[in-house]
Amino acid sequence: MVIQTHIIHQDKTLLKALMQINAIQEGPMVLFVVDDNNCMVGTLTDGDSRRALIAGASVNDKTEKVMHRQFKYMSLNDIDNVEKIKRQKELQMKLVPVLDDNMHIVDIIDLYKYKTRLPIDAVLMAGGKGERLRPLTEKTPKPLLPVGDKSIIDHNIDRLISYGIKHISVTVNYLKEQIEEHFSAPRDSIKVNCFREPKFLGTIGSVKFVDTFYNDTILVMNSDLFTNIDYEDFYLHFKSNDAEMSVAAVPYNISIPYGILDLEGRDIKGLLEKPQYNYYANAGIYLIKRRALNEIPDNQFFNATDLIEKLILDDKKVIRYPLNGTWIDIGNPQEYQKAKDLVRHL
């Protein structure tokens, strides 16, 4: 978004304001009005303008005459406060101006195009060989296999971007050149950076090759998942519990169609008739405090489950986040077909 597109001086005429609103090609037709000191003093929408004209205003009147002087905004100090951004969204705000202490507009949070703005870095693991999907993966890396009109990994990248995540990395190994070429151009103005792992380092070991992190919370996930997880809710749950690591988990239920004997040696102590057991399975999506990444050894095979166990042994807080929406691990032909069938109905 070009911020200046939505900013107008209070001395501009209503006609000029209408022309500027009309030139907005995408998104809410709203202008933020500033004074001679570039301090925000009001807002003006397309609807405000029409109502003012119906009430007798002239197109030659100054914008300050018809603007709203009571407006909502966020302070620069709260730009990473996801709870406050969520409240603005609940108030049906589409564009939220971010003001410094002098009421200057320093940013605009776009809640029309994006669901929120999460202060996290994302790392997608895309180095696996996808051997269970051969022959499909003999010449194409699994993350680039199509699901609907785009590749598996692009479904994940686009969803991350829709939550306002600006720093996205992908670690690559098998057929790495194809993935690097795939992300050679920015995606929706976001540059996706690829980092090579020199050998297969497990499900989280390659994170150590990402050279820069910009936030204190890191999202790590497998690139071959098909999911509609709510990343905002995931993040808020992680922050509210002050955890070192959060593991997204999907319900996994087992029904046994027989009567199960409760044994003590050879003696039967009871009978469980067709019991059902409910578990949570690791979904391969994690939120981790950046400092916890120091526990991952350099250039060694290391799985995310190894990090979980190490943090627990060190008495760090590791929590479960229940993922109740769509989640498919595209690891075999049956799950791949399931994802392709599902995307046709979305």
C-alpha positions as CSV (number, residue, x, y, z in Angstrom):
1,M,0.0,0.0,0.0
2,V,1.2,3.5,-0.9
3,I,0.4,5.5,2.3
4,Q,0.2,8.8,0.4
5,T,-2.7,7.5,-1.6
6,H,-4.9,7.8,1.6
7,I,-3.6,11.1,2.9
8,I,-5.0,14.6,2.0
9,H,-4.4,18.1,3.4
10,Q,-7.3,19.7,5.2
11,D,-7.3,22.7,2.9
12,K,-7.9,20.6,-0.3
13,T,-11.4,21.0,-1.7
14,L,-14.1,18.3,-1.4
15,L,-13.8,18.0,-5.2
16,K,-10.1,17.2,-4.9
17,A,-10.9,14.7,-2.1
18,L,-13.5,13.0,-4.3
19,M,-11.0,12.8,-7.1
20,Q,-8.4,11.2,-4.8
21,I,-10.9,8.8,-3.4
22,N,-12.0,7.9,-6.9
23,A,-8.4,7.1,-7.9
24,I,-8.1,4.5,-5.2
25,Q,-7.9,1.3,-7.2
26,E,-8.3,-1.3,-4.5
27,G,-9.4,-1.3,-0.9
28,P,-11.4,1.1,1.3
29,M,-12.3,4.5,0.0
30,V,-11.1,6.5,3.0
31,L,-8.7,9.4,3.3
32,F,-6.8,10.5,6.4
33,V,-6.8,14.3,6.7
34,V,-3.7,16.2,7.9
35,D,-2.9,19.8,8.8
36,D,0.0,22.1,8.0
37,N,2.2,20.1,10.4
38,N,1.3,16.8,8.9
39,C,-0.6,15.9,12.0
40,M,-3.7,13.8,11.5
41,V,-6.9,15.7,12.3
42,G,-9.7,13.7,10.7
43,T,-11.0,11.2,8.2
44,L,-13.1,11.3,5.1
45,T,-14.8,8.5,3.3
46,D,-16.7,8.2,0.0
47,G,-19.9,7.9,2.0
48,D,-19.1,11.0,4.1
49,S,-18.6,13.0,0.9
50,R,-21.9,12.0,-0.6
51,R,-23.8,12.7,2.6
52,A,-22.1,16.1,2.9
53,L,-23.2,17.0,-0.7
54,I,-26.7,15.9,-0.1
55,A,-26.8,18.0,3.1
56,G,-25.8,21.1,1.1
57,A,-22.0,21.2,1.1
58,S,-20.2,22.5,-2.0
59,V,-17.5,20.7,-3.9
60,N,-15.4,23.8,-3.3
61,D,-15.7,23.5,0.5
62,K,-12.5,22.6,2.2
63,T,-12.1,19.0,3.3
64,E,-11.8,20.1,7.0
65,K,-15.4,21.3,6.8
66,V,-16.8,17.9,6.1
67,M,-14.3,15.5,7.7
68,H,-14.8,13.4,10.8
69,R,-12.8,14.9,13.7
70,Q,-13.3,11.9,16.0
71,F,-11.3,9.0,14.6
72,K,-9.7,5.7,15.7
73,Y,-6.0,5.0,15.4
74,M,-3.2,3.1,17.0
75,S,0.0,4.5,18.5
76,L,3.4,3.6,17.2
77,N,4.2,1.9,20.5
78,D,1.3,-0.5,19.9
79,I,2.1,-1.5,16.3
80,D,3.0,-5.0,17.4
81,N,0.1,-5.4,19.8
82,V,-2.0,-8.0,18.1
83,E,-4.7,-7.8,20.7
84,K,-5.3,-4.1,19.9
85,I,-5.2,-4.8,16.2
86,K,-7.8,-7.5,16.7
87,R,-10.0,-5.0,18.5
88,Q,-9.8,-2.6,15.6
89,K,-10.9,-5.4,13.3
90,E,-13.8,-6.2,15.6
91,L,-14.8,-2.5,15.3
92,Q,-15.0,-3.0,11.5
93,M,-12.0,-0.9,10.9
94,K,-10.5,-1.6,7.4
95,L,-7.5,0.8,7.5
96,V,-6.0,1.7,10.8
97,P,-3.6,4.7,10.9
98,V,-0.5,4.3,13.1
99,L,0.5,7.6,14.7
100,D,3.6,8.7,16.5
101,D,3.5,10.9,19.7
102,N,3.1,14.0,17.5
103,M,0.1,12.5,15.6
104,H,2.1,12.0,12.4
105,I,1.0,9.1,10.3
106,V,3.9,6.6,10.2
107,D,2.1,3.6,8.9
108,I,-1.3,2.2,7.9
109,I,-2.5,-1.3,9.0
110,D,-4.5,-2.7,6.1
111,L,-7.2,-4.9,7.6
112,Y,-9.1,-5.0,4.3
113,K,-6.4,-7.0,2.5
114,Y,-4.8,-8.7,5.6
115,K,-6.3,-10.5,8.5
116,T,-4.0,-8.9,11.0
117,R,-0.3,-8.1,11.3
118,L,1.7,-10.7,13.3
119,P,5.1,-9.7,14.6
120,I,6.7,-13.1,13.8
121,D,9.2,-14.6,11.4
122,A,8.2,-17.7,9.5
123,V,10.5,-20.6,8.4
124,L,9.2,-23.4,6.2
125,M,11.0,-26.7,5.9
126,A,11.2,-27.6,2.2
127,G,14.2,-29.9,2.0
128,G,12.7,-33.4,2.0
129,K,12.7,-35.8,-0.9
130,G,9.0,-36.8,-0.7
131,E,9.9,-40.4,-1.4
132,R,6.4,-41.7,-0.6
133,L,5.0,-39.6,-3.5
134,R,7.3,-41.0,-6.1
135,P,7.2,-40.9,-9.1
136,L,5.7,-37.4,-8.8
137,T,8.7,-36.2,-6.8
138,E,11.4,-37.6,-9.0
139,K,11.8,-34.4,-10.9
140,T,9.7,-32.0,-8.9
141,P,10.2,-31.2,-5.2
142,K,7.1,-32.1,-3.1
143,P,6.5,-28.4,-2.0
144,L,6.0,-27.5,-5.7
145,L,3.4,-30.2,-6.5
146,P,0.1,-28.5,-7.5
147,V,-2.9,-28.4,-5.3
148,G,-5.6,-26.7,-7.2
149,D,-4.3,-23.6,-9.0
150,K,-1.0,-23.3,-7.1
151,S,1.7,-25.3,-5.4
152,I,1.5,-26.8,-1.9
153,I,4.0,-24.4,-0.5
154,D,2.3,-21.4,-2.1
155,H,-0.9,-22.2,-0.2
156,N,1.1,-21.9,3.0
157,I,3.1,-18.8,1.9
158,D,0.0,-17.0,0.8
159,R,-1.8,-17.8,4.1
160,L,1.2,-16.5,6.1
161,I,1.2,-13.3,4.1
162,S,-2.5,-12.9,4.6
163,Y,-1.8,-12.6,8.4
164,G,0.6,-9.7,7.8
165,I,3.8,-11.8,8.2
166,K,6.6,-10.0,6.3
167,H,9.7,-12.1,7.0
168,I,9.4,-15.5,5.4
169,S,12.3,-18.0,4.9
170,V,12.4,-21.4,3.2
171,T,15.1,-24.0,3.9
172,V,15.8,-26.2,0.9
173,N,17.9,-29.2,-0.1
174,Y,16.4,-31.8,-2.5
175,L,15.9,-30.2,-6.0
176,K,16.7,-26.9,-4.3
177,E,17.3,-25.0,-7.5
178,Q,13.6,-25.3,-8.5
179,I,12.4,-23.9,-5.2
180,E,14.9,-21.1,-5.3
181,E,13.8,-20.2,-8.8
182,H,10.2,-20.4,-7.8
183,F,10.8,-17.6,-5.2
184,S,13.2,-15.6,-7.2
185,A,10.6,-12.8,-7.5
186,P,8.7,-11.3,-4.5
187,R,5.3,-12.7,-3.8
188,D,2.7,-10.0,-3.0
189,S,5.7,-7.6,-2.4
190,I,7.2,-10.0,0.2
191,K,10.6,-11.5,-0.6
192,V,10.8,-15.1,0.3
193,N,14.4,-16.0,1.2
194,C,15.7,-19.5,0.5
195,F,18.5,-21.0,2.6
196,R,20.3,-24.2,1.6
197,E,21.0,-27.0,4.1
198,P,24.2,-28.8,3.2
199,K,22.8,-32.2,4.2
200,F,19.5,-33.5,5.6
201,L,19.3,-32.1,9.1
202,G,15.9,-33.3,10.3
203,T,12.7,-31.4,10.8
204,I,14.2,-28.3,12.4
205,G,18.0,-28.5,12.2
206,S,18.1,-26.3,9.0
207,V,16.6,-23.4,10.9
208,K,20.1,-22.5,12.0
209,F,21.0,-21.6,8.4
210,V,18.5,-18.7,8.4
211,D,20.9,-15.7,8.8
212,T,18.6,-13.1,10.2
213,F,15.5,-13.0,12.4
214,Y,13.6,-9.7,12.9
215,N,11.2,-10.7,15.6
216,D,11.3,-12.6,19.0
217,T,8.7,-15.2,17.9
218,I,9.5,-17.7,15.2
219,L,7.0,-19.8,13.4
220,V,8.5,-23.1,12.1
221,M,6.4,-25.4,9.9
222,N,6.6,-28.2,7.4
223,S,6.1,-26.8,3.9
224,D,4.0,-29.7,2.7
225,L,0.9,-29.2,4.9
226,F,-2.5,-28.1,3.8
227,T,-4.2,-26.3,6.6
228,N,-6.4,-23.3,7.5
229,I,-4.9,-22.8,10.9
230,D,-5.7,-19.4,12.5
231,Y,-2.2,-18.0,12.9
232,E,-3.6,-15.0,14.9
233,D,-5.3,-17.2,17.4
234,F,-2.2,-19.5,17.6
235,Y,0.0,-16.5,18.3
236,L,-2.3,-14.9,20.9
237,H,-2.6,-18.3,22.7
238,F,1.3,-18.6,22.7
239,K,1.7,-15.1,24.1
240,S,-1.0,-15.4,26.7
241,N,0.6,-18.6,28.1
242,D,4.1,-17.1,28.0
243,A,5.4,-20.4,26.6
244,E,8.9,-21.1,25.3
245,M,7.3,-23.3,22.5
246,S,3.8,-24.1,21.3
247,V,3.0,-27.2,19.3
248,A,0.0,-27.1,17.0
249,A,-1.8,-30.4,17.5
250,V,-4.7,-32.1,15.7
251,P,-7.2,-34.4,17.4
252,Y,-6.6,-38.0,16.7
253,N,-9.3,-40.5,17.7
254,I,-9.0,-44.3,17.9
255,S,-12.1,-46.5,18.2
256,I,-11.5,-50.2,19.0
257,P,-14.4,-52.3,17.7
258,Y,-14.0,-55.1,20.3
259,G,-14.3,-55.6,24.0
260,I,-10.9,-55.0,25.6
261,L,-9.8,-57.0,28.6
262,D,-8.3,-55.2,31.6
263,L,-5.7,-57.8,32.7
264,E,-3.5,-58.2,35.7
265,G,-1.3,-61.1,34.7
266,R,-3.7,-63.8,33.4
267,D,-6.6,-62.5,35.6
268,I,-9.3,-60.5,34.0
269,K,-10.1,-57.5,36.2
270,G,-12.7,-55.9,33.9
271,L,-13.9,-55.4,30.4
272,L,-13.9,-52.2,28.3
273,E,-16.5,-52.6,25.6
274,K,-15.5,-50.9,22.3
275,P,-13.5,-48.2,23.9
276,Q,-12.6,-44.9,22.2
277,Y,-9.3,-43.1,22.9
278,N,-8.7,-39.4,22.1
279,Y,-5.2,-38.1,21.5
280,Y,-3.6,-35.0,20.0
281,A,-1.1,-35.5,17.2
282,N,1.8,-33.2,16.3
283,A,0.8,-31.1,13.3
284,G,4.3,-30.0,12.4
285,I,3.6,-26.3,13.1
286,Y,5.4,-24.6,16.0
287,L,5.8,-21.2,17.6
288,I,9.1,-20.7,19.3
289,K,10.8,-18.0,21.2
290,R,13.9,-17.0,19.2
291,R,16.2,-17.6,22.2
292,A,15.1,-21.3,22.2
293,L,16.6,-21.8,18.7
294,N,20.0,-21.7,20.5
295,E,19.2,-25.2,21.7
296,I,19.4,-26.5,18.2
297,P,23.0,-27.8,17.5
298,D,24.9,-26.5,14.5
299,N,25.0,-28.7,11.4
300,Q,23.6,-31.7,13.2
301,F,20.6,-33.9,12.5
302,F,17.9,-32.5,14.8
303,N,14.1,-33.0,14.8
304,A,11.5,-30.6,16.2
305,T,10.6,-33.4,18.6
306,D,14.2,-33.3,19.9
307,L,13.8,-29.6,20.6
308,I,10.5,-30.3,22.4
309,E,12.1,-32.9,24.6
310,K,15.2,-30.8,25.4
311,L,13.1,-27.8,26.4
312,I,10.9,-30.0,28.7
313,L,14.1,-31.5,30.3
314,D,15.3,-27.9,30.9
315,D,12.0,-27.2,32.6
316,K,10.8,-24.8,29.9
317,K,7.2,-24.2,29.2
318,V,6.0,-26.2,26.1
319,I,2.3,-26.1,25.4
320,R,-0.2,-27.6,23.0
321,Y,-2.4,-25.5,20.7
322,P,-5.5,-27.4,19.5
323,L,-5.9,-27.1,15.7
324,N,-9.5,-27.9,15.0
325,G,-9.7,-26.8,11.4
326,T,-8.4,-28.3,8.2
327,W,-5.1,-30.1,8.4
328,I,-3.6,-32.6,5.8
329,D,-0.1,-33.9,5.9
330,I,0.6,-34.4,2.2
331,G,2.9,-37.4,2.7
332,N,1.4,-40.1,0.5
333,P,-0.7,-40.3,-2.7
334,Q,-3.9,-40.7,-0.7
335,E,-3.4,-37.6,1.4
336,Y,-2.3,-35.7,-1.7
337,Q,-5.5,-36.6,-3.5
338,K,-7.5,-35.7,-0.4
339,A,-6.0,-32.2,-0.5
340,K,-6.7,-31.8,-4.2
341,D,-10.3,-32.9,-3.7
342,L,-10.7,-30.5,-0.8
343,V,-9.3,-27.4,-2.5
344,R,-11.9,-27.7,-5.3
345,H,-14.6,-27.0,-2.6
346,L,-12.9,-24.0,-1.0
